[in-house]
Amino acid sequence: MNELLNWVKKEGIASLELEGNKLIVKFGDGYKTKTLEENNLTPGQAGVKKFLQRSGKNSLSANEIEKMVQGETNQNGGKNKNDNKSGNAGIIATVIVVGLILAVIIGVVIGKSKGERKDY
């Protein structure tokens, strides 16, 4: 997928569209297009074509391709700027739960010890 993204950026491609069995490349200037036949597709281009066919979408913008590549990186162990935030939220929640449990246990122990004292 990275090769596909590099190609899209290098060529200034705005979107890839599916028309029938052909992949249409639309460039950023809005005027220039290129039709790619099945036998001339790179593995990345063929992957986009299959994705479009399976998803029922007719086109995929350069931004969507970039997001797909970033998502693939995240699934393969890469870091996203939001990953750290969600990790901290889990840690904070765990600390709060453990703190509440300890507070209840301490409260029960103190309550029982006050109940057992009998001052005569």
N, C-alpha and C positions, 0 to 999 in steps of 0.2 A: 504494500500500500504506500510506503514511503516513496518508492520510485514513481508511482502514479502522481502523488502530490508534487514531487519535484518537477515532473513533466508539466503538470498543470500550471505551476508557478512560472517555470522557465518560458513556456510558450504564451503566457498571458491569457490562459483559457478562462472564460467566464462560466461556462457550463458544458455538460455533456448530456445529450438528449438521445432518446431512443425513438427511432422512426422505423417501424416494421422490424426488420432484422439488421438494420444499420445503426451505427453509433455516429451521431452528428456532433462535431466539436464546434462550439460557438466561442469566438474569441472576444476579449474584453472591449474591443472597439465597437462591437454591436453590428458590424457589417460583414465581417469575414467569417465564413463557416467552412468546415471540411468534413466530408463524409468518409467514414472508415468502414470498409467491408469486413466481413467476418474473418477472412483469411489474412487480413493485415493488422489484426489487433494484437497488442502486447498482452502478457498475462494480466497486468493491472487493468487495462482497458476492457479485456474480456470479463474480468471480475466485476467491473462497474456495470457492464451490459447485463450480466447474470443477476446482479443486485437489482437493477431496474426492472428486469423481467419478473423476478420473484416478488418484489415489493409492490408492483403495479404502478410505480411512479414512472413518469415520462422523462424526467430530467433530474440532474444532480448538479448543484452549483459548486463552484470552487470552495466556497465556505463550508458547505456540507461535507465535501471530501476531506477538508482539513479537520473538521470535527470528528469524522469517522477515524482518521489516522490517530488523532489524539485519544479517542476512546480505545482504540486498539492498543496504544501504548500503555494506557492505564490498566487494561485487562492483562497485559503482559508484565506487570510489575512496575510500571512507571508511576511517577507521582503527579498528581494534579494539585493545583493550588488549594483546592477545597478538601483534599484528603486529610491534611493535618487538623483542620477544624473539626471534622467528624470524629477523628481519633481522640481529640481532647474532650469532646463532649462525652464520649464513653467513659473516659477516665474520671471526669468530674462527676458523672452520674454514679459511678461505682463508689467513689469517696463519700458522696452524700449518703448513699444507702448504708454503707458500712458505719458511718458516723451515727446515723439514726438507730441502727441496731445496737451499737454500743451504748447510746444514750438510754435506750429502753432497758437494757440489761442493768446498767448502773442504777437507773431509777428503781427497778424492781428490788435490787439488792439493798439499796438504802431504805426503801419502804419496808422491807421485811425486817431489817435490823432495827428500825424505829419501833416497829410493831412488837418485837420481842422484848424490848426494854420495859421493865416495870419499875418505876421509881416509887418506893414506899416510904 
